[in-house]
Amino acid sequence: MRALLTASLLLVSHLFAQGQDMQELYRQIDDAIEHSAEYVAQYEQLTASLHSDYEQAADPERKYELAMQLYGRYRAFCNDSALVFLERAREMAVRKGRPDQAADCDALKAFQCSTVGLYTEALSTLKGIDKGCLDTLGLAHYYKAYMHVNGELGYYTQIDAFRSEYYDAEGLYRDSLYSVVDQHSQDYKMYRLTQLLAQQRWQEALDVSDEWLRGVKPEQRDYAIASYYRYLILIAQQKRQEAQYWLAQSALCDIQNAVMDQASLLALAEQLNADGDFDRSYRYIRFTWDCNNRFNTRMRSWQISPILTVIESNYQNELRSNARVLRVAIFSVSLLALLLIALLLFLHRRNKQLAAAQGELKEVNSQLTGSNERLALQTQELSDLNSQLSTLNAQLSEANRVKEEYIGRFMSLCSQYINKLDDYRKMVNRKMKNRELDELFQMTKSTELKEKELEELYENFDSVFLHLFPGFVDQFNALLQPDVQIHPREEGRLSTDLRIFALIRLGIEDSSKIAEFLHYSVNTIYNYRARIKNGALGQREEFEQQVKRLGAL
């Protein structure tokens, strides 16, 4: 029972904390979108510096290196520019007499084309590559491009036979990629995860994801990719809330890194629309659309358009609903205004009539003033009584809750003690029957049984009290100076000091009764209370009253 209760409390606490985390993440995403122009400006400033270096470079080797760096900068920022600088890098490789580097550029170009839906161009480029001149890195890019374009064609084709053929080819090129790529690289983890997901090997996929996330920092672009693949694992396991957390992390990282190919934010907008959060979903999908226009890829536009249509439709429906509510409100306010004007006209007419009888009404007004004062006093008294009644109701509700918990636990303990006494009776009877009087004398002489039962009593008291007032220890320490705060050695247990004030919280203030329950002298209890009150942050005299209000309903 106690274990089940603890597990339930931990589950509720985890769900609440996770909900708080999601709201904070949404706030961070909203803030990042608001400052996205700054992130883009910073990104473009660094890119412009590379542009300047590229234009000034004369050496083909240096120009090739800078063109590849610019391709890397534009790869997720502007598709057209990424392809332009890949072509320039290829020209420099040809000028240097490096067919391996030229072929590597073609492989990267094919992959870039396949990511934006230019599958024919990607396949045509790949077929023109001389595989024999590629080094290990070039082969990795070559297999990766072939694997990706076949995977995309398999996903989008409507013909089952072609789908099977494309996926088989994807698997073959994945195996080839594994043979040349470093198993600690991002590409290996990415495609290994894709394979494990397809095979529904969730735990292995989570292990790979854990290793990947440990190797990247939250501010890096790679963190967004690792988080997105974590989302794919969890959503496949139908752990929607946890999956949405990692999807939001990926989207936030993309925005802060000025990524224009916004796949994560697109998926997040779609989920928020399904959750009914139309306003945030609409803002996210509009931002995604603007980013895509900058990235300039038709495929992402095709993906966004139907989602944008649905989200915008839901958003417009919500606006129309709000407009209807607003119209009703305006009509109601207008009607009230007309009624108010009619009332003012009526009052104006009455004032003219009352002006003639003003003298006669002075006495009545005087009486009315006195009546109003008495009414105000009675109203205040009634308000005070209502406040007291609310307090009493809350205390009564709390007392009922405490009573139910402790009566239930008391009945359970009584039943246990009856069984223990009966067991003890049987044992004594057996030993007397067997004339084991010396052993019986030694057992009854020892206080071990009493100490064990007291310990169990205190454990039960601690468990029930902390169930009723789970935040008691932290709230109690908040009333004390830091150097006298009390921290139990064992989780779920109270120290003697805390038990004394727990009893006071339950309404047992008499030191003699507390001493009787805890098996201490009255002087000891008094000294404990005095020592703790001396360490109070506020007034010493008000400390115990403050304790009585801890965790109140």
FENDAWO-V639155 format. One record per residue. N is the residue number from 1. SS is DSSP state (alpha for helix, beta for strand, coil for the rest). PHI is phi in degrees with one decimal (none if undefined). OMEGA is omega in radians with two decimals (999 if undefined). Layout:
N_SS_PHI_OMEGA / N_SS_PHI_OMEGA
//
This chain:
1_coil_none_-3.13 / 2_alpha_-65.9_3.12 / 3_alpha_-64.9_3.13 / 4_alpha_-64.1_3.13 / 5_alpha_-63.6_3.13 / 6_alpha_-62.6_3.13 / 7_alpha_-62.7_3.13 / 8_alpha_-63.9_3.13 / 9_alpha_-62.2_3.13 / 10_alpha_-65.0_3.14 / 11_alpha_-64.1_3.13 / 12_alpha_-61.5_3.14 / 13_alpha_-62.0_-3.13 / 14_alpha_-65.5_-3.13 / 15_alpha_-64.6_3.12 / 16_alpha_-64.4_-3.14 / 17_alpha_-63.2_-3.14 / 18_alpha_-66.6_3.08 / 19_alpha_-62.3_3.09 / 20_alpha_-63.6_3.13 / 21_alpha_-61.8_-3.12 / 22_alpha_-64.9_3.13 / 23_alpha_-63.3_3.11 / 24_alpha_-66.6_3.10 / 25_alpha_-63.3_3.11 / 26_alpha_-62.0_3.11 / 27_alpha_-62.8_3.12 / 28_alpha_-66.1_3.11 / 29_alpha_-65.0_3.11 / 30_alpha_-59.2_3.13 / 31_alpha_-66.2_3.13 / 32_alpha_-65.3_3.10 / 33_alpha_-63.1_3.13 / 34_alpha_-61.6_-3.12 / 35_coil_-103.3_-3.07 / 36_alpha_-61.7_3.13 / 37_alpha_-61.0_3.11 / 38_alpha_-68.0_3.12 / 39_alpha_-62.6_-3.14 / 40_alpha_-64.8_-3.14 / 41_alpha_-63.3_3.10 / 42_alpha_-63.1_-3.14 / 43_alpha_-63.2_-3.12 / 44_alpha_-67.9_3.13 / 45_alpha_-63.9_3.11 / 46_alpha_-66.1_3.13 / 47_alpha_-66.3_3.13 / 48_alpha_-62.6_3.10 / 49_alpha_-62.9_3.09 / 50_alpha_-65.8_3.08 / 51_alpha_-56.7_-3.12 / 52_alpha_-61.9_3.12 / 53_alpha_-62.9_-3.13 / 54_alpha_-64.3_-3.11 / 55_alpha_-64.4_-3.09 / 56_alpha_-84.0_-3.08 / 57_coil_-70.7_3.13 / 58_coil_-111.3_-3.11 / 59_coil_-71.2_-3.13 / 60_alpha_-57.0_-3.14 / 61_alpha_-63.4_3.13 / 62_alpha_-66.2_-3.13 / 63_alpha_-65.7_3.09 / 64_alpha_-62.1_-3.12 / 65_alpha_-61.1_-3.12 / 66_alpha_-68.6_3.10 / 67_alpha_-63.0_3.11 / 68_alpha_-67.5_3.08 / 69_alpha_-63.4_3.12 / 70_alpha_-67.3_3.04 / 71_alpha_-58.3_3.12 / 72_alpha_-61.2_3.12 / 73_alpha_-68.0_-3.05 / 74_alpha_-90.1_-2.99 / 75_coil_-54.9_3.12 / 76_coil_-113.9_-3.08 / 77_coil_-112.8_3.12 / 78_coil_-150.4_-3.02 / 79_alpha_-60.6_-3.10 / 80_alpha_-60.3_-3.13 / 81_alpha_-66.4_3.10 / 82_alpha_-60.3_3.14 / 83_alpha_-67.7_3.12 / 84_alpha_-61.4_-3.07 / 85_alpha_-75.6_2.99 / 86_alpha_-65.7_3.13 / 87_alpha_-65.9_3.11 / 88_alpha_-66.1_3.10 / 89_alpha_-63.7_3.13 / 90_alpha_-64.8_3.11 / 91_alpha_-60.7_3.13 / 92_alpha_-66.1_3.12 / 93_alpha_-63.7_3.11 / 94_alpha_-65.3_3.13 / 95_alpha_-61.5_-3.13 / 96_alpha_-81.3_-3.08 / 97_coil_77.0_-3.13 / 98_coil_-117.1_-3.14 / 99_alpha_-62.5_3.12 / 100_alpha_-63.3_3.14 / 101_alpha_-70.4_3.10 / 102_alpha_-63.1_3.12 / 103_alpha_-66.7_3.09 / 104_alpha_-62.1_3.09 / 105_alpha_-61.1_3.11 / 106_alpha_-63.2_3.12 / 107_alpha_-63.8_3.11 / 108_alpha_-64.7_3.10 / 109_alpha_-63.0_3.13 / 110_alpha_-62.8_3.12 / 111_alpha_-64.9_3.13 / 112_alpha_-60.3_3.12 / 113_alpha_-64.2_-3.09 / 114_alpha_-67.8_-3.14 / 115_alpha_-72.1_-3.13 / 116_coil_-110.0_3.04 / 117_coil_91.0_3.12 / 118_coil_-90.4_-3.00 / 119_alpha_-72.2_3.12 / 120_alpha_-62.5_3.11 / 121_alpha_-61.5_-3.14 / 122_alpha_-63.6_-3.13 / 123_alpha_-65.9_3.12 / 124_alpha_-62.8_3.13 / 125_alpha_-64.9_-3.12 / 126_alpha_-64.9_3.14 / 127_alpha_-65.5_3.14 / 128_coil_-85.9_-3.11 / 129_coil_-86.5_3.03 / 130_coil_-84.2_-3.06 / 131_alpha_-59.9_-3.07 / 132_alpha_-66.3_-3.10 / 133_alpha_-92.0_-3.09 / 134_coil_-81.1_3.00 / 135_coil_-85.4_-3.06 / 136_alpha_-60.7_3.14 / 137_alpha_-64.2_3.12 / 138_alpha_-63.0_3.09 / 139_alpha_-61.5_3.11 / 140_alpha_-61.2_3.11 / 141_alpha_-65.0_-3.13 / 142_alpha_-64.1_3.13 / 143_alpha_-64.9_3.14 / 144_alpha_-62.1_-3.14 / 145_alpha_-66.1_3.13 / 146_alpha_-62.6_3.14 / 147_alpha_-62.5_-3.07 / 148_alpha_-67.6_-3.09 / 149_alpha_-66.4_3.08 / 150_alpha_-68.3_3.08 / 151_alpha_-62.6_3.12 / 152_alpha_-65.2_3.13 / 153_alpha_-63.8_3.10 / 154_alpha_-66.3_-3.12 / 155_alpha_-70.6_-3.01 / 156_alpha_-93.8_-3.11 / 157_coil_-68.9_3.11 / 158_coil_-101.6_-3.09 / 159_coil_-105.2_-3.04 / 160_alpha_-60.4_-3.10 / 161_alpha_-64.0_3.10 / 162_alpha_-64.9_-3.13 / 163_alpha_-60.4_3.13 / 164_alpha_-62.0_-3.13 / 165_alpha_-65.4_-3.14 / 166_alpha_-64.2_-3.11 / 167_alpha_-68.1_3.07 / 168_alpha_-62.9_3.11 / 169_alpha_-63.9_3.11 / 170_alpha_-60.6_3.13 / 171_alpha_-62.2_3.14 / 172_alpha_-64.2_-3.14 / 173_alpha_-70.2_3.06 / 174_alpha_-64.9_3.10 / 175_alpha_-61.7_3.11 / 176_alpha_-65.5_3.12 / 177_alpha_-63.5_3.13 / 178_alpha_-58.4_-3.07 / 179_alpha_-74.8_-3.08 / 180_alpha_-118.3_-3.06 / 181_coil_-96.1_3.09 / 182_coil_-67.5_-3.10 / 183_coil_-67.9_3.09 / 184_coil_-97.9_-3.10 / 185_coil_-80.5_3.14 / 186_alpha_-66.0_-3.13 / 187_alpha_-60.0_-3.14 / 188_alpha_-61.8_-3.12 / 189_alpha_-63.1_-3.10 / 190_alpha_-61.5_-3.06 / 191_alpha_-80.0_3.00 / 192_alpha_-64.9_3.10 / 193_alpha_-62.4_3.12 / 194_alpha_-58.6_-3.13 / 195_alpha_-67.7_-3.14 / 196_alpha_-64.6_3.09 / 197_alpha_-64.1_3.13 / 198_alpha_-61.7_-3.13 / 199_coil_-91.4_3.14 / 200_coil_59.3_3.10 / 201_coil_-96.2_-2.94 / 202_alpha_-63.0_-3.04 / 203_alpha_-64.9_3.10 / 204_alpha_-64.0_3.11 / 205_alpha_-64.1_3.12 / 206_alpha_-65.4_3.12 / 207_alpha_-62.6_3.11 / 208_alpha_-63.0_3.14 / 209_alpha_-63.2_3.11 / 210_alpha_-59.0_-3.14 / 211_alpha_-62.6_-3.14 / 212_alpha_-62.8_-3.10 / 213_alpha_-66.4_3.10 / 214_alpha_-67.1_-3.06 / 215_coil_-91.8_-3.13 / 216_coil_-125.1_3.12 / 217_coil_-101.1_-3.07 / 218_coil_-58.1_-3.11 / 219_coil_-87.5_-3.11 / 220_coil_-87.7_3.08 / 221_alpha_-61.1_-3.14 / 222_alpha_-63.0_3.12 / 223_alpha_-63.2_3.12 / 224_alpha_-63.3_-3.13 / 225_alpha_-67.8_3.13 / 226_alpha_-62.5_3.12 / 227_alpha_-66.6_3.14 / 228_alpha_-63.4_3.13 / 229_alpha_-70.0_3.02 / 230_alpha_-63.1_3.09 / 231_alpha_-60.5_-3.12 / 232_alpha_-61.4_3.13 / 233_alpha_-64.9_-3.05 / 234_alpha_-69.3_3.14 / 235_alpha_-69.6_3.08 / 236_alpha_-67.3_3.09 / 237_coil_-87.9_3.14 / 238_coil_63.8_3.02 / 239_coil_-94.6_-2.89 / 240_alpha_-65.3_-3.07 / 241_alpha_-66.7_3.12 / 242_alpha_-66.8_3.11 / 243_alpha_-62.8_-3.11 / 244_alpha_-66.2_3.09 / 245_alpha_-62.3_-3.11 / 246_alpha_-71.9_3.07 / 247_alpha_-64.9_3.11 / 248_alpha_-66.6_3.08 / 249_alpha_-60.8_3.14 / 250_alpha_-63.8_-3.13 / 251_alpha_-62.1_3.14 / 252_alpha_-60.8_3.14 / 253_alpha_-62.4_3.12 / 254_alpha_-60.5_-3.12 / 255_alpha_-63.3_-3.10 / 256_alpha_-68.5_3.10 / 257_coil_-99.4_3.08 / 258_coil_57.9_3.08 / 259_coil_-78.8_-3.14 / 260_coil_-96.3_3.09 / 261_coil_-88.5_-2.93 / 262_coil_-88.8_3.12 / 263_alpha_-77.4_-3.07 / 264_alpha_-67.2_-3.13 / 265_alpha_-66.8_3.08 / 266_alpha_-62.2_3.13 / 267_alpha_-64.4_3.14 / 268_alpha_-65.6_3.11 / 269_alpha_-61.9_3.14 / 270_alpha_-65.3_3.13 / 271_alpha_-67.5_3.13 / 272_alpha_-63.9_3.09 / 273_alpha_-63.5_3.10 / 274_alpha_-65.5_3.12 / 275_alpha_-80.0_3.14 / 276_coil_90.5_3.10 / 277_coil_-88.2_-2.98 / 278_alpha_-68.9_-3.08 / 279_alpha_-63.8_-3.13 / 280_alpha_-67.7_3.11 / 281_alpha_-59.8_-3.13 / 282_alpha_-65.6_3.13 / 283_alpha_-63.3_-3.12 / 284_alpha_-69.3_-3.10 / 285_alpha_-71.3_3.08 / 286_alpha_-65.5_3.10 / 287_alpha_-64.1_3.11 / 288_alpha_-61.6_3.13 / 289_alpha_-63.3_3.12 / 290_alpha_-62.0_3.11 / 291_alpha_-62.4_-3.13 / 292_alpha_-64.0_3.10 / 293_alpha_-60.9_3.11 / 294_alpha_-75.3_3.14 / 295_alpha_-71.0_3.00 / 296_coil_67.7_3.04 / 297_coil_-137.2_-3.10 / 298_alpha_-69.7_-3.06 / 299_alpha_-61.3_3.13 / 300_alpha_-64.8_3.08 / 301_alpha_-63.4_3.10 / 302_alpha_-63.4_3.13 / 303_alpha_-70.2_-3.05 / 304_alpha_-75.9_-2.99 / 305_alpha_-53.3_-3.13 / 306_alpha_-65.6_3.11 / 307_alpha_-66.5_3.12 / 308_alpha_-61.0_3.14 / 309_alpha_-61.8_-3.14 / 310_alpha_-64.6_-3.11 / 311_alpha_-64.2_-3.13 / 312_alpha_-65.2_3.10 / 313_alpha_-62.9_3.10 / 314_alpha_-62.7_-3.14 / 315_alpha_-65.1_3.12 / 316_alpha_-65.1_3.08 / 317_alpha_-60.8_3.12 / 318_alpha_-66.8_3.10 / 319_alpha_-63.3_3.12 / 320_alpha_-64.1_3.09 / 321_alpha_-62.9_3.10 / 322_alpha_-64.3_3.13 / 323_alpha_-65.1_3.10 / 324_alpha_-61.9_3.10 / 325_alpha_-62.0_3.14 / 326_alpha_-65.2_3.12 / 327_alpha_-63.0_3.10 / 328_alpha_-62.4_3.14 / 329_alpha_-64.7_3.14 / 330_alpha_-63.2_3.12 / 331_alpha_-61.0_-3.14 / 332_alpha_-63.5_3.13 / 333_alpha_-64.7_3.12 / 334_alpha_-63.0_3.13 / 335_alpha_-62.3_3.11 / 336_alpha_-63.9_3.12 / 337_alpha_-63.9_3.09 / 338_alpha_-62.6_3.09 / 339_alpha_-62.1_3.13 / 340_alpha_-65.9_3.11 / 341_alpha_-62.7_3.11 / 342_alpha_-60.5_3.12 / 343_alpha_-64.9_3.12 / 344_alpha_-63.1_3.10 / 345_alpha_-63.3_3.12 / 346_alpha_-62.9_3.14 / 347_alpha_-65.2_3.10 / 348_alpha_-60.8_3.11 / 349_alpha_-64.9_3.13 / 350_alpha_-65.3_3.14 / 351_alpha_-62.0_3.09 / 352_alpha_-63.1_3.12 / 353_alpha_-68.6_-3.11 / 354_alpha_-73.3_3.14 / 355_alpha_-60.8_-3.14 / 356_alpha_-66.8_-3.10 / 357_coil_-103.7_-3.05 / 358_alpha_-60.6_-3.12 / 359_alpha_-61.9_-3.11 / 360_alpha_-68.8_-3.07 / 361_alpha_-86.3_-3.11 / 362_alpha_-58.0_-3.13 / 363_alpha_-67.2_3.12 / 364_alpha_-62.3_3.11 / 365_alpha_-62.4_3.12 / 366_alpha_-62.5_3.12 / 367_alpha_-64.7_3.14 / 368_alpha_-62.9_3.10 / 369_alpha_-60.6_3.11 / 370_alpha_-62.7_3.12 / 371_alpha_-63.5_3.12 / 372_alpha_-62.2_3.13 / 373_alpha_-64.1_3.12 / 374_alpha_-65.7_3.12 / 375_alpha_-64.2_3.11 / 376_alpha_-62.0_3.13 / 377_alpha_-64.2_3.12 / 378_alpha_-65.4_3.11 / 379_alpha_-62.3_3.11 / 380_alpha_-63.6_3.12 / 381_alpha_-63.2_3.12 / 382_alpha_-63.4_3.10 / 383_alpha_-62.5_3.11 / 384_alpha_-62.7_3.13 / 385_alpha_-64.2_3.10 / 386_alpha_-61.9_3.12 / 387_alpha_-62.5_3.12 / 388_alpha_-63.3_3.14 / 389_alpha_-63.8_3.10 / 390_alpha_-61.3_3.13 / 391_alpha_-62.4_-3.14 / 392_alpha_-63.5_3.12 / 393_alpha_-62.2_3.12 / 394_alpha_-63.6_3.13 / 395_alpha_-64.8_3.13 / 396_alpha_-64.4_3.12 / 397_alpha_-60.7_3.13 / 398_alpha_-65.1_3.14 / 399_alpha_-63.0_3.11 / 400_alpha_-62.7_3.14 / 401_alpha_-63.4_3.12 / 402_alpha_-62.4_-3.12 / 403_alpha_-60.6_-3.11 / 404_alpha_-60.6_-3.13 / 405_alpha_-62.5_-3.03 / 406_alpha_-74.0_3.09 / 407_alpha_-65.5_3.12 / 408_alpha_-59.4_3.13 / 409_alpha_-66.5_3.14 / 410_alpha_-64.0_-3.14 / 411_alpha_-62.9_3.12 / 412_alpha_-63.1_-3.14 / 413_alpha_-65.0_3.13 / 414_alpha_-59.8_3.13 / 415_alpha_-62.1_3.13 / 416_alpha_-64.5_-3.11 / 417_alpha_-66.0_3.10 / 418_alpha_-62.6_3.12 / 419_alpha_-63.9_3.14 / 420_alpha_-64.8_3.13 / 421_alpha_-63.7_3.13 / 422_alpha_-67.6_3.07 / 423_alpha_-62.4_-3.12 / 424_alpha_-66.2_3.11 / 425_alpha_-61.0_-3.13 / 426_alpha_-62.7_-3.13 / 427_alpha_-65.8_3.13 / 428_alpha_-63.3_3.14 / 429_alpha_-61.2_-3.13 / 430_alpha_-65.2_-3.11 / 431_alpha_-71.1_3.10 / 432_alpha_-68.0_3.12 / 433_alpha_-64.2_3.13 / 434_coil_-88.4_3.14 / 435_coil_57.2_3.06 / 436_coil_-93.0_-3.00 / 437_alpha_-70.8_-3.14 / 438_alpha_-64.2_3.13 / 439_alpha_-63.4_3.12 / 440_alpha_-65.4_3.12 / 441_alpha_-63.9_3.13 / 442_alpha_-65.3_-3.14 / 443_alpha_-66.3_-3.12 / 444_alpha_-75.8_3.11 / 445_alpha_-76.6_-3.09 / 446_coil_-77.1_3.10 / 447_coil_-97.6_-3.07 / 448_alpha_-61.0_-3.13 / 449_alpha_-62.1_3.13 / 450_alpha_-62.1_-3.11 / 451_alpha_-63.3_3.13 / 452_alpha_-64.5_-3.13 / 453_alpha_-68.0_3.09 / 454_alpha_-63.5_-3.14 / 455_alpha_-61.7_3.11 / 456_alpha_-66.9_3.10 / 457_alpha_-61.1_-3.12 / 458_alpha_-65.0_3.14 / 459_alpha_-62.5_3.11 / 460_alpha_-66.0_3.12 / 461_alpha_-61.4_-3.13 / 462_alpha_-60.7_-3.08 / 463_alpha_-62.3_-3.11 / 464_alpha_-66.3_-3.09 / 465_alpha_-63.9_-3.13 / 466_alpha_-71.0_3.00 / 467_alpha_-68.8_3.14 / 468_alpha_-72.4_-3.09 / 469_coil_-128.9_-3.03 / 470_coil_-62.3_-3.12 / 471_coil_-98.1_-3.01 / 472_alpha_-61.2_-3.04 / 473_alpha_-62.1_-3.14 / 474_alpha_-65.2_3.14 / 475_alpha_-66.9_3.13 / 476_alpha_-65.1_3.13 / 477_alpha_-65.8_3.11 / 478_alpha_-66.7_3.12 / 479_coil_-87.5_-3.03 / 480_beta_-112.3_3.03 / 481_coil_-67.8_-3.04 / 482_alpha_-54.6_-3.05 / 483_alpha_-77.2_3.13 / 484_alpha_-116.9_3.13 / 485_coil_-66.1_-3.01 / 486_coil_-113.5_3.13 / 487_coil_-124.6_-3.12 / 488_coil_-56.6_-3.14 / 489_coil_-71.4_-3.07 / 490_coil_-121.3_3.13 / 491_coil_-64.8_3.14 / 492_coil_84.3_3.10 / 493_coil_-124.4_3.11 / 494_coil_-111.1_3.00 / 495_coil_-82.1_3.14 / 496_alpha_-58.4_3.13 / 497_alpha_-57.0_-3.11 / 498_alpha_-67.7_3.12 / 499_alpha_-64.3_3.12 / 500_alpha_-58.4_-3.09 / 501_alpha_-78.9_2.99 / 502_alpha_-66.2_3.08 / 503_alpha_-63.8_3.07 / 504_alpha_-62.5_3.11 / 505_alpha_-62.0_3.13 / 506_coil_-83.6_3.07 / 507_coil_101.3_3.12 / 508_coil_-94.8_-3.04 / 509_coil_-102.1_-3.08 / 510_coil_-67.2_-3.11 / 511_alpha_-61.3_-3.12 / 512_alpha_-67.1_3.11 / 513_alpha_-68.8_3.09 / 514_alpha_-63.0_3.14 / 515_alpha_-63.4_3.13 / 516_alpha_-63.3_-3.12 / 517_alpha_-69.3_-3.05 / 518_alpha_-92.6_3.12 / 519_coil_61.1_3.00 / 520_coil_-123.0_3.04 / 521_coil_-76.1_3.13 / 522_alpha_-61.5_3.14 / 523_alpha_-62.9_3.13 / 524_alpha_-62.6_3.12 / 525_alpha_-62.3_-3.13 / 526_alpha_-62.5_-3.14 / 527_alpha_-64.9_3.08 / 528_alpha_-58.1_-3.09 / 529_alpha_-63.0_-3.11 / 530_alpha_-66.8_-3.11 / 531_alpha_-63.4_-3.14 / 532_alpha_-66.4_-3.12 / 533_alpha_-64.8_3.11 / 534_alpha_-66.4_3.14 / 535_coil_-96.6_-3.11 / 536_beta_-69.6_3.09 / 537_coil_-72.2_-3.10 / 538_coil_-98.8_-3.14 / 539_coil_-68.3_-3.12 / 540_alpha_-60.7_-3.07 / 541_alpha_-70.6_-3.08 / 542_alpha_-95.3_-2.99 / 543_alpha_-61.2_-3.06 / 544_alpha_-68.0_3.06 / 545_alpha_-66.1_3.08 / 546_alpha_-65.6_3.11 / 547_alpha_-61.6_-3.12 / 548_alpha_-64.0_-3.11 / 549_coil_-94.3_-3.11 / 550_coil_-66.6_3.10 / 551_coil_68.1_-3.11 / 552_coil_-67.2_3.11 / 553_coil_-66.2_999
//
